[in-house]
């Protein structure tokens, strides 16, 4: 059984942040050998990010806050609020806009190593 607190994550180097933009608490990573990654991410109000996970499928559950996610290919815009889930099941290029601080539980497959950071096109490399 794996049990971790936020304090554990900070002590283990599983917490990353870009001040004024986002924080990422990485509860499960590849080394945990469960086949996926689970994070809690906070996106700061007013941020606008263009991303495309070319190497991963990502599912997101909004826990707190409001914002918008846009499917860049179709132009469809979806409201984000607590209880809303969106999954980038086709490696969708998307735009995430946080109206307020957004707290999101994210699941990635395949699992992340934990040191990844977004490249120029908003994707994580496959490490």
ChimeraX commands (.cxc) that place a marker at each C-alpha (Angstrom):
marker #1 position 0.00,0.00,0.00 radius 0.5
marker #1 position 1.27,3.48,-0.86 radius 0.5
marker #1 position 0.28,6.35,1.43 radius 0.5
marker #1 position 1.78,9.82,0.99 radius 0.5
marker #1 position 1.15,13.25,2.43 radius 0.5
marker #1 position 1.93,16.62,0.89 radius 0.5
marker #1 position 4.84,16.92,3.35 radius 0.5
marker #1 position 6.17,13.56,2.07 radius 0.5
marker #1 position 6.06,14.84,-1.53 radius 0.5
marker #1 position 8.04,17.96,-0.69 radius 0.5
marker #1 position 10.64,15.92,1.23 radius 0.5
marker #1 position 10.94,13.41,-1.66 radius 0.5
marker #1 position 11.32,16.04,-4.39 radius 0.5
marker #1 position 7.90,15.20,-5.87 radius 0.5
marker #1 position 6.67,18.80,-5.71 radius 0.5
marker #1 position 7.39,21.24,-8.54 radius 0.5
marker #1 position 6.26,24.77,-9.19 radius 0.5
marker #1 position 6.50,27.64,-11.61 radius 0.5
marker #1 position 5.81,30.65,-9.36 radius 0.5
marker #1 position 2.75,32.59,-10.46 radius 0.5
marker #1 position 1.69,29.89,-12.93 radius 0.5
marker #1 position 1.29,26.40,-11.44 radius 0.5
marker #1 position 2.23,23.85,-8.79 radius 0.5
marker #1 position 2.39,20.09,-9.24 radius 0.5
marker #1 position 2.22,17.59,-6.37 radius 0.5
marker #1 position 3.22,14.24,-7.86 radius 0.5
marker #1 position 1.66,11.52,-5.71 radius 0.5
marker #1 position 2.36,8.56,-8.03 radius 0.5
marker #1 position 5.20,8.25,-10.52 radius 0.5
marker #1 position 6.73,5.53,-12.70 radius 0.5
marker #1 position 8.99,4.33,-9.86 radius 0.5
marker #1 position 5.85,3.41,-7.89 radius 0.5
marker #1 position 5.14,0.73,-10.54 radius 0.5
marker #1 position 1.36,1.22,-10.72 radius 0.5
marker #1 position 1.24,2.03,-14.46 radius 0.5
marker #1 position 0.08,5.65,-14.24 radius 0.5
marker #1 position 0.88,8.98,-12.60 radius 0.5
marker #1 position -1.47,10.89,-10.33 radius 0.5
marker #1 position -0.86,14.53,-9.48 radius 0.5
marker #1 position -2.65,17.40,-7.86 radius 0.5
marker #1 position -2.02,20.51,-9.91 radius 0.5
marker #1 position -2.95,24.08,-9.10 radius 0.5
marker #1 position -3.11,26.51,-12.02 radius 0.5
marker #1 position -2.99,30.19,-11.07 radius 0.5
marker #1 position -5.86,32.53,-11.91 radius 0.5
marker #1 position -5.28,34.46,-15.12 radius 0.5
marker #1 position -2.91,31.94,-16.69 radius 0.5
marker #1 position -3.37,30.82,-20.29 radius 0.5
marker #1 position -1.48,27.72,-21.47 radius 0.5
marker #1 position -1.32,26.01,-24.85 radius 0.5
marker #1 position -0.46,22.31,-24.47 radius 0.5
marker #1 position -0.43,19.03,-26.38 radius 0.5
marker #1 position 0.59,15.79,-24.68 radius 0.5
marker #1 position 1.95,13.92,-27.69 radius 0.5
marker #1 position 3.34,11.06,-25.59 radius 0.5
marker #1 position 0.75,10.71,-22.83 radius 0.5
marker #1 position -2.98,10.44,-22.25 radius 0.5
marker #1 position -4.11,12.82,-19.51 radius 0.5
marker #1 position -7.38,12.84,-17.56 radius 0.5
marker #1 position -8.26,15.83,-15.37 radius 0.5
marker #1 position -10.85,16.25,-12.62 radius 0.5
marker #1 position -11.55,19.80,-11.47 radius 0.5
marker #1 position -11.72,19.89,-7.66 radius 0.5
marker #1 position -11.83,23.66,-7.15 radius 0.5
marker #1 position -12.04,26.82,-9.25 radius 0.5
marker #1 position -13.26,27.80,-12.69 radius 0.5
marker #1 position -11.82,28.17,-16.16 radius 0.5
marker #1 position -12.05,27.08,-19.78 radius 0.5
marker #1 position -10.48,24.36,-21.89 radius 0.5
marker #1 position -10.50,24.74,-25.67 radius 0.5
marker #1 position -10.00,21.96,-28.21 radius 0.5
marker #1 position -7.67,23.80,-30.60 radius 0.5
marker #1 position -8.56,21.58,-33.59 radius 0.5
marker #1 position -12.34,21.98,-33.35 radius 0.5
marker #1 position -12.55,25.33,-31.55 radius 0.5
marker #1 position -14.95,23.84,-28.98 radius 0.5
marker #1 position -14.79,25.58,-25.61 radius 0.5
marker #1 position -15.75,23.84,-22.38 radius 0.5
marker #1 position -16.46,25.43,-19.01 radius 0.5
marker #1 position -14.46,24.03,-16.11 radius 0.5
marker #1 position -15.83,23.94,-12.57 radius 0.5
marker #1 position -15.74,21.52,-9.61 radius 0.5
marker #1 position -16.87,18.05,-10.66 radius 0.5
marker #1 position -16.04,18.52,-14.37 radius 0.5
marker #1 position -13.65,16.00,-15.94 radius 0.5
marker #1 position -11.89,16.26,-19.27 radius 0.5
marker #1 position -9.59,13.71,-20.89 radius 0.5
marker #1 position -7.11,14.35,-23.68 radius 0.5
marker #1 position -7.71,10.90,-25.19 radius 0.5
marker #1 position -6.43,11.74,-28.68 radius 0.5
marker #1 position -3.35,13.73,-27.63 radius 0.5
marker #1 position -5.52,16.80,-28.19 radius 0.5
marker #1 position -3.86,20.19,-28.58 radius 0.5
marker #1 position -5.68,22.33,-26.05 radius 0.5
marker #1 position -5.71,25.71,-24.38 radius 0.5
marker #1 position -6.27,25.90,-20.63 radius 0.5
marker #1 position -7.40,29.22,-19.18 radius 0.5
marker #1 position -7.82,29.65,-15.44 radius 0.5
marker #1 position -10.44,32.22,-14.46 radius 0.5
marker #1 position -9.76,31.56,-10.77 radius 0.5
marker #1 position -7.12,29.32,-9.24 radius 0.5
marker #1 position -7.88,25.81,-10.52 radius 0.5
marker #1 position -7.13,22.74,-8.39 radius 0.5
marker #1 position -7.03,19.64,-10.58 radius 0.5
marker #1 position -6.38,15.94,-9.98 radius 0.5
marker #1 position -4.53,14.70,-13.07 radius 0.5
marker #1 position -3.81,11.14,-14.22 radius 0.5
marker #1 position -1.15,10.41,-16.87 radius 0.5
marker #1 position -0.54,7.24,-18.85 radius 0.5
marker #1 position 2.12,6.09,-19.36 radius 0.5
marker #1 position 3.47,7.11,-15.98 radius 0.5
marker #1 position 5.76,10.11,-15.65 radius 0.5
marker #1 position 9.27,9.84,-14.25 radius 0.5
marker #1 position 8.64,13.09,-12.37 radius 0.5
marker #1 position 11.33,15.36,-13.80 radius 0.5
marker #1 position 9.49,16.18,-17.03 radius 0.5
marker #1 position 8.73,19.78,-17.90 radius 0.5
marker #1 position 6.74,21.16,-20.82 radius 0.5
marker #1 position 8.68,21.63,-24.05 radius 0.5
marker #1 position 8.09,24.41,-26.60 radius 0.5
marker #1 position 4.83,22.87,-27.90 radius 0.5
marker #1 position 3.46,22.19,-24.40 radius 0.5
marker #1 position 4.22,18.46,-24.39 radius 0.5
marker #1 position 6.08,16.23,-21.91 radius 0.5
marker #1 position 8.89,14.13,-23.40 radius 0.5
marker #1 position 8.69,10.37,-23.03 radius 0.5
marker #1 position 11.53,9.59,-20.61 radius 0.5
marker link #1:1,2 radius 0.2
marker link #1:2,3 radius 0.2
marker link #1:3,4 radius 0.2
marker link #1:4,5 radius 0.2
marker link #1:5,6 radius 0.2
marker link #1:6,7 radius 0.2
marker link #1:7,8 radius 0.2
marker link #1:8,9 radius 0.2
marker link #1:9,10 radius 0.2
marker link #1:10,11 radius 0.2
marker link #1:11,12 radius 0.2
marker link #1:12,13 radius 0.2
marker link #1:13,14 radius 0.2
marker link #1:14,15 radius 0.2
marker link #1:15,16 radius 0.2
marker link #1:16,17 radius 0.2
marker link #1:17,18 radius 0.2
marker link #1:18,19 radius 0.2
marker link #1:19,20 radius 0.2
marker link #1:20,21 radius 0.2
marker link #1:21,22 radius 0.2
marker link #1:22,23 radius 0.2
marker link #1:23,24 radius 0.2
marker link #1:24,25 radius 0.2
marker link #1:25,26 radius 0.2
marker link #1:26,27 radius 0.2
marker link #1:27,28 radius 0.2
marker link #1:28,29 radius 0.2
marker link #1:29,30 radius 0.2
marker link #1:30,31 radius 0.2
marker link #1:31,32 radius 0.2
marker link #1:32,33 radius 0.2
marker link #1:33,34 radius 0.2
marker link #1:34,35 radius 0.2
marker link #1:35,36 radius 0.2
marker link #1:36,37 radius 0.2
marker link #1:37,38 radius 0.2
marker link #1:38,39 radius 0.2
marker link #1:39,40 radius 0.2
marker link #1:40,41 radius 0.2
marker link #1:41,42 radius 0.2
marker link #1:42,43 radius 0.2
marker link #1:43,44 radius 0.2
marker link #1:44,45 radius 0.2
marker link #1:45,46 radius 0.2
marker link #1:46,47 radius 0.2
marker link #1:47,48 radius 0.2
marker link #1:48,49 radius 0.2
marker link #1:49,50 radius 0.2
marker link #1:50,51 radius 0.2
marker link #1:51,52 radius 0.2
marker link #1:52,53 radius 0.2
marker link #1:53,54 radius 0.2
marker link #1:54,55 radius 0.2
marker link #1:55,56 radius 0.2
marker link #1:56,57 radius 0.2
marker link #1:57,58 radius 0.2
marker link #1:58,59 radius 0.2
marker link #1:59,60 radius 0.2
marker link #1:60,61 radius 0.2
marker link #1:61,62 radius 0.2
marker link #1:62,63 radius 0.2
marker link #1:63,64 radius 0.2
marker link #1:64,65 radius 0.2
marker link #1:65,66 radius 0.2
marker link #1:66,67 radius 0.2
marker link #1:67,68 radius 0.2
marker link #1:68,69 radius 0.2
marker link #1:69,70 radius 0.2
marker link #1:70,71 radius 0.2
marker link #1:71,72 radius 0.2
marker link #1:72,73 radius 0.2
marker link #1:73,74 radius 0.2
marker link #1:74,75 radius 0.2
marker link #1:75,76 radius 0.2
marker link #1:76,77 radius 0.2
marker link #1:77,78 radius 0.2
marker link #1:78,79 radius 0.2
marker link #1:79,80 radius 0.2
marker link #1:80,81 radius 0.2
marker link #1:81,82 radius 0.2
marker link #1:82,83 radius 0.2
marker link #1:83,84 radius 0.2
marker link #1:84,85 radius 0.2
marker link #1:85,86 radius 0.2
marker link #1:86,87 radius 0.2
marker link #1:87,88 radius 0.2
marker link #1:88,89 radius 0.2
marker link #1:89,90 radius 0.2
marker link #1:90,91 radius 0.2
marker link #1:91,92 radius 0.2
marker link #1:92,93 radius 0.2
marker link #1:93,94 radius 0.2
marker link #1:94,95 radius 0.2
marker link #1:95,96 radius 0.2
marker link #1:96,97 radius 0.2
marker link #1:97,98 radius 0.2
marker link #1:98,99 radius 0.2
marker link #1:99,100 radius 0.2
marker link #1:100,101 radius 0.2
marker link #1:101,102 radius 0.2
marker link #1:102,103 radius 0.2
marker link #1:103,104 radius 0.2
marker link #1:104,105 radius 0.2
marker link #1:105,106 radius 0.2
marker link #1:106,107 radius 0.2
marker link #1:107,108 radius 0.2
marker link #1:108,109 radius 0.2
marker link #1:109,110 radius 0.2
marker link #1:110,111 radius 0.2
marker link #1:111,112 radius 0.2
marker link #1:112,113 radius 0.2
marker link #1:113,114 radius 0.2
marker link #1:114,115 radius 0.2
marker link #1:115,116 radius 0.2
marker link #1:116,117 radius 0.2
marker link #1:117,118 radius 0.2
marker link #1:118,119 radius 0.2
marker link #1:119,120 radius 0.2
marker link #1:120,121 radius 0.2
marker link #1:121,122 radius 0.2
marker link #1:122,123 radius 0.2
marker link #1:123,124 radius 0.2
marker link #1:124,125 radius 0.2
marker link #1:125,126 radius 0.2
marker link #1:126,127 radius 0.2
view
